[in-house]
Amino acid sequence: MTPLLSRLRFPVGSSRGRRYPELSHPYRNEFQRDRDRIVHARAFRRLEDKTQVFPDTLSDHFRNRLTHTIEVAQLARTAARALGLDEDLTEALALAHDIGHPPFAHAGEEELNRQMSRFGERFDHNLHSLRIVESFEQPYACFPGLNLTFEVREGIVKHSRDIAPGESPELDEYLPGQRPPLEAQLIDLADEIAYNTADLDDAFSAGFYSVEDIGAAIPDYAELAEFVDTQIPGAAPQVRFRETLRRLIDALVTGLIEGVAAAAGEAGVRDHNEVRLHSSRLACYTPGAGRLSRALKSFLYKRVYASEVLTAERRKSTRMMAELFEFFLQHPGKLPPPYAERAASQPPHRVVCDYIAGMTDGFFRRTYRQMIG
């Protein structure tokens, strides 16, 4: 396939570089080195025991935050390759996009944000991801953090939304008011495709609905399922579902690739600099794929996310998180040594938030039992 947008590819040689200069590597470019540093980070490994949507009490076959991240990287690389963009930059950003997620998925993020709002602050997993790669990870002797390139750090905080000038003083260096490279813009929609289709898969496996239920709510899915039925009549429901699901993923990824190509052509942008200066983002679906994605979101919200099973789990986990947060605020000496030392010189609520955000689900439960019972 001829790359569609190779003129918009971000050239690795144009990188603004690292905060702490390093010698180049003999056989890996800068974005490849960033990718490898992310994969070897402790925070990346901890994603294995962080909830995506379904708790591990229901099944050990469901996605966790790490397997979700791998799926996002696979989808994003496919789109980048088809469009002629930089696959290494795209992959590094995909692998880092959830590295700052706290335990218990979005419920955990919302609870930490509620706790921080008591002190006039907020918790955002993208900002926390930046803090992880800038300072919390300490694998190297010559500099703090992972010392990633500017473009990867920028993409971590801007892959899902733009930053307005003056919005966040701590992010002023990341070109507020400008769009990130097109490689970074792909990540949010690749993420959306990955979690929509994975949640559909996991919830079907958990018995939340049937193939017919999905088709009744989503006409585009019904068309795909009907085609599968003509190809393999009499197949078991699980086989029918899996065959339809892979066609669904293909339709969404194709819609993303074609949507980006059409938007870039309409905008008339000629290179990566014009992508930055364009009035809006260029990453988008075709109208049909966008309609399908919205229908999937609506179905999943009604049949999965708002279900009593997951609602009860969210209530339990957020209650525990609020209790542990308050416990450490009242007893900062109970924090492990590095955090206890920080709490003596920094706002305790910030230190407690950082400590809890870095926990896996399993470590959180063990700490909760140990401290509260």
C-alpha positions, 0 to 999 in steps of 0.5 A: 500500500502506498503511504498516504501522508508521508509528507506529514511524517514527523522526522526524527532528525527534527526532534527538539531533543532530550532535556539532558543531552545524550550521545546518539545510539549506533543502531537505534534512533531517538524514538526507538530508544524512547519506546524501549525506555518506556517498556523497561519502566517499572510503571509500565510493568505495573499496568499488568495489575491495573484494572481496565474495566472488568475486575479480575474477580469475574474472569482471568481472561479479561483485559487489564491495563497492560494488555489494553496498552499493547492493543492500542500500540498494535492499532496505532502502528497499523494506522501510522504505517498505512499513512506513512507516519513515524511508527516508532514515535507512534508506538512510543506514545501508545505504550506510554499513553496510560502509564499514569493510570491509578488502580481501579480504572477511571473510577480510581482516577475520578476518586483521586481527582475528588480528593485533590479537589478538596485542596484546590488541585486535580488529578489527571492521569496524563499529567501524572504520566508526565511526572512519572517519566520526568522524575518518579522513574529513576533507572539512570545515574546521569539524570532523573526520569527517563529523559525522553524526547520532547515529542514523546513528552509532549504527546503524553500530555497532548495526545487526547486534547490540546492545551490552551496558552496559560491553561497549565503553567507547568505545561508551558514548554509543550507549545500550548495553542499548537497541535501535536504531531499527527502521530500523537493525534492518532493515539486517542482514536486508536485508544477508543477503537481498542477499548470499545471493541475490547469491552464489547468482547469482554462483556460478551464473554461475561454474558452481558448480552447476545449477538442479537442484542448488539445488532438490535442496538447497532445497525452497522454491527447487524450488517457485519453479523449478517454477512458472517452468518452467510459465510459460516451458517450454523456457527456457534454464537462465540464463533459468530461473535469473534468473526464479526468483532474482527470485521468491526475492528477492521471497519473502525481502523479503516475509517480512521485511516481514511478519515485522517487522509481525507482531513489532511487533504481537505486542510491542504497541510504540506508538512509536519510544521503545518500540522502543528499550526492548523486550526484543528486536529486532523485525526478523525474518522470517516462519517460512517466510522464515527457513527459506528464508534458513537453507537458502540459507546452508547451501547456499552454505557447502557449495557456494561458500564452502568450495569449493577455489577460494575457500579457496585465494584466502582462504589466499593473501590472508590470508598476504599480509596477515599478511606486510604487517602484520608488515613495517610493524610492523618498518618503520613508517618505510615507512608514508606520512607521516600514518601514520608520524607517528601510529606515532611517538606511537600503538601501531604495531599500531593504525596499521598496522591502520588503514592496511591496513583502508583499502586497496582490494584493488588498492592492497593488491597494489601495496603488497605488491609494492612493499614485499615483492616 
